[in-house]
Amino acid sequence: MGTLRFAGKSCVAVALASAATLLMPATPASAADWDRSCYSISAPYKGISEIIGKAGKTSSSCTDATISLQRHRWYGWQEVDWAPLESGSNMAWWTCTGSGTYTYKTVVGVDSNLAVYESAERRLTC
């Protein structure tokens, strides 16, 4: 019985070590890939009938990312639009319907959101 307990504990230890290896985040190609200065992020602003969040890459060596426009609701942040950020700059936008004032922010997610950079928040009315 003592041998079975030891074997069980060592199997659990091996399983936990394997799981920890699988759960470790991927490291970026270089430290500059996750550098906040690689991305220019604008606070959301109001167009004619839409809320717009813009972001861009400051260098072609920066990792591709996604832009997300989010608004704050009573239950937390809601992603209302997203767009890929592969070269240059791009925007995410939300058409204003109805009325109301919400807080918005632009978010850039790098490497499947392992690095997340946010703009300043803005309260905008539709």
C-alpha contacts under 8 A as a table, 3 or more apart, distances in Angstrom:
res1	aa1	res2	aa2	distance
1	M	4	L	5.19
1	M	5	R	6.49
2	G	5	R	5.26
2	G	6	F	6.42
3	T	6	F	5.19
3	T	7	A	6.13
4	L	7	A	5.04
4	L	8	G	5.96
5	R	8	G	5.00
5	R	9	K	6.12
6	F	9	K	5.11
6	F	10	S	6.17
7	A	10	S	5.18
7	A	11	C	6.10
8	G	11	C	5.12
8	G	12	V	6.19
9	K	12	V	5.08
9	K	13	A	6.13
10	S	13	A	4.93
10	S	14	V	6.17
11	C	14	V	5.13
11	C	15	A	6.12
12	V	15	A	5.00
12	V	16	L	6.06
13	A	16	L	5.13
13	A	17	A	6.14
14	V	17	A	5.12
14	V	18	S	6.15
15	A	18	S	5.11
15	A	19	A	6.12
16	L	19	A	5.02
16	L	20	A	6.09
17	A	20	A	5.13
17	A	21	T	6.32
18	S	21	T	5.16
18	S	22	L	6.40
19	A	22	L	5.09
19	A	23	L	6.20
20	A	23	L	5.12
20	A	24	M	6.26
21	T	24	M	5.47
25	P	114	L	7.47
28	P	31	A	6.64
28	P	33	D	6.30
28	P	34	W	7.05
28	P	111	D	7.71
29	A	33	D	6.70
30	S	33	D	5.50
30	S	34	W	7.73
31	A	34	W	5.88
31	A	35	D	6.58
32	A	35	D	4.80
32	A	38	C	7.23
32	A	62	C	6.97
33	D	38	C	7.07
33	D	61	S	7.40
33	D	62	C	4.98
33	D	63	T	5.20
34	W	38	C	7.39
34	W	62	C	7.82
34	W	63	T	7.50
34	W	110	V	7.15
34	W	115	A	6.54
35	D	38	C	5.57
35	D	39	Y	7.95
36	R	39	Y	5.88
36	R	117	Y	6.96
37	S	40	S	7.02
37	S	58	T	7.38
38	C	57	K	5.73
38	C	58	T	5.13
38	C	59	S	6.42
38	C	62	C	5.83
39	Y	55	A	6.80
39	Y	56	G	5.57
39	Y	57	K	4.65
39	Y	58	T	5.64
39	Y	108	V	7.98
40	S	55	A	5.42
40	S	56	G	5.19
40	S	57	K	6.33
40	S	58	T	6.61
41	I	54	K	6.21
41	I	55	A	4.34
41	I	56	G	6.64
41	I	106	T	7.01
41	I	107	V	7.76
41	I	108	V	7.58
41	I	118	E	7.37
41	I	119	S	5.81
42	S	53	G	6.39
42	S	54	K	5.38
42	S	55	A	5.98
42	S	106	T	6.91
42	S	119	S	6.05
42	S	120	A	7.80
43	A	53	G	6.36
43	A	54	K	7.51
43	A	105	K	6.17
43	A	106	T	6.04
43	A	119	S	5.10
43	A	120	A	5.30
43	A	121	E	6.42
43	A	122	R	6.78
44	P	51	I	6.52
44	P	52	I	5.31
44	P	53	G	4.39
44	P	54	K	7.17
44	P	69	L	7.84
44	P	104	Y	6.37
44	P	105	K	5.90
44	P	106	T	6.16
44	P	119	S	7.97
44	P	121	E	7.49
44	P	122	R	6.47
45	Y	51	I	5.70
45	Y	52	I	5.46
45	Y	53	G	6.76
45	Y	122	R	7.63
45	Y	124	L	7.47
46	K	49	S	7.31
46	K	50	E	5.86
46	K	51	I	4.57
46	K	52	I	6.22
46	K	124	L	6.94
47	G	50	E	5.14
47	G	51	I	6.01
47	G	52	I	6.86
49	S	95	T	6.03
49	S	96	C	5.52
49	S	126	C	7.26
50	E	93	W	6.50
50	E	94	W	5.36
50	E	95	T	4.26
50	E	96	C	5.07
50	E	126	C	7.76
51	I	93	W	5.51
51	I	94	W	5.18
51	I	95	T	6.50
51	I	96	C	6.92
51	I	124	L	7.96
52	I	69	L	7.55
52	I	91	M	6.73
52	I	92	A	5.98
52	I	93	W	4.41
52	I	94	W	6.64
53	G	67	I	7.98
53	G	68	S	7.69
53	G	69	L	5.82
53	G	91	M	5.55
53	G	92	A	5.31
53	G	93	W	6.15
53	G	105	K	7.34
53	G	106	T	5.27
54	K	67	I	7.56
54	K	89	S	7.28
54	K	90	N	5.96
54	K	91	M	4.30
54	K	92	A	6.50
54	K	106	T	7.07
55	A	67	I	6.77
55	A	85	L	7.73
55	A	89	S	5.63
55	A	90	N	5.91
55	A	91	M	6.36
55	A	106	T	7.86
55	A	108	V	7.46
56	G	85	L	6.90
56	G	87	S	7.55
56	G	88	G	5.53
56	G	89	S	3.73
56	G	90	N	6.26
57	K	60	S	7.02
57	K	62	C	6.61
57	K	85	L	7.48
57	K	86	E	7.96
57	K	87	S	6.51
57	K	88	G	5.56
57	K	89	S	6.23
58	T	62	C	7.45
58	T	88	G	7.53
59	S	62	C	5.63
60	S	87	S	6.83
60	S	88	G	7.93
63	T	86	E	7.94
63	T	110	V	6.99
63	T	111	D	7.65
64	D	84	P	7.73
64	D	85	L	5.73
64	D	86	E	4.76
64	D	87	S	7.37
64	D	110	V	6.81
64	D	111	D	7.71
65	A	84	P	6.19
65	A	85	L	4.94
65	A	86	E	6.48
65	A	108	V	6.53
65	A	109	G	5.55
65	A	110	V	4.61
65	A	111	D	6.71
65	A	112	S	7.93
66	T	82	W	6.79
66	T	83	A	5.71
66	T	84	P	4.42
66	T	85	L	5.06
66	T	108	V	5.58
66	T	109	G	5.28
66	T	110	V	6.75
67	I	82	W	5.33
67	I	83	A	5.20
67	I	84	P	6.13
67	I	85	L	6.33
67	I	90	N	7.64
67	I	91	M	6.93
67	I	92	A	6.45
67	I	106	T	6.97
67	I	107	V	5.72
67	I	108	V	4.70
67	I	109	G	6.63
68	S	79	E	6.51
68	S	80	V	7.61
68	S	81	D	5.84
68	S	82	W	4.20
68	S	83	A	6.63
68	S	92	A	6.22
68	S	106	T	5.81
68	S	107	V	5.00
68	S	108	V	6.31
68	S	109	G	7.79
69	L	79	E	5.90
69	L	80	V	5.84
69	L	81	D	5.36
69	L	82	W	6.15
69	L	92	A	5.70
69	L	93	W	6.64
69	L	94	W	7.75
69	L	104	Y	7.14
69	L	105	K	6.07
69	L	106	T	4.83
69	L	107	V	6.37
70	Q	77	W	6.12
70	Q	78	Q	5.32
70	Q	79	E	4.34
70	Q	80	V	5.59
70	Q	81	D	7.30
70	Q	104	Y	5.55
70	Q	105	K	5.44
70	Q	106	T	6.39
70	Q	107	V	7.44
71	R	77	W	5.64
71	R	78	Q	5.37
71	R	79	E	6.64
71	R	80	V	7.01
71	R	102	Y	6.39
71	R	103	T	5.54
71	R	104	Y	4.30
71	R	105	K	6.52
72	H	75	Y	7.94
72	H	76	G	5.73
72	H	77	W	4.52
72	H	78	Q	6.18
72	H	102	Y	6.36
72	H	103	T	5.39
72	H	104	Y	6.36
73	R	76	G	5.23
73	R	77	W	5.97
73	R	78	Q	6.74
73	R	102	Y	7.60
79	E	82	W	7.44
80	V	93	W	7.79
80	V	94	W	6.39
81	D	92	A	5.58
81	D	93	W	6.07
81	D	94	W	6.48
82	W	91	M	7.97
82	W	92	A	5.27
82	W	93	W	7.82
83	A	90	N	7.09
83	A	91	M	6.60
83	A	92	A	5.71
84	P	90	N	7.37
85	L	88	G	7.52
85	L	89	S	6.46
85	L	90	N	6.06
86	E	89	S	7.84
96	C	99	S	7.62
96	C	126	C	5.35
97	T	126	C	6.95
98	G	126	C	6.93
99	S	125	T	7.01
99	S	126	C	5.09
100	G	125	T	5.63
100	G	126	C	5.84
101	T	123	R	6.52
101	T	124	L	5.49
101	T	125	T	4.20
101	T	126	C	6.59
102	Y	123	R	5.44
102	Y	124	L	5.74
102	Y	125	T	6.59
103	T	121	E	6.33
103	T	122	R	5.34
103	T	123	R	4.22
103	T	124	L	6.38
104	Y	121	E	5.57
104	Y	122	R	5.33
104	Y	123	R	6.27
104	Y	124	L	7.27
105	K	118	E	6.85
105	K	119	S	5.79
105	K	120	A	6.31
105	K	121	E	4.77
105	K	122	R	6.55
106	T	118	E	5.81
106	T	119	S	5.24
106	T	120	A	7.72
106	T	121	E	7.86
107	V	116	V	6.87
107	V	117	Y	5.71
107	V	118	E	4.44
107	V	119	S	6.36
108	V	116	V	5.72
108	V	117	Y	5.16
108	V	118	E	6.36
109	G	112	S	6.58
109	G	113	N	4.45
109	G	114	L	7.23
109	G	115	A	5.91
109	G	116	V	4.58
109	G	117	Y	6.56
110	V	113	N	5.02
110	V	114	L	6.15
110	V	115	A	5.10
110	V	116	V	6.26
111	D	114	L	5.52
111	D	115	A	6.71
112	S	115	A	7.89
113	N	116	V	5.67
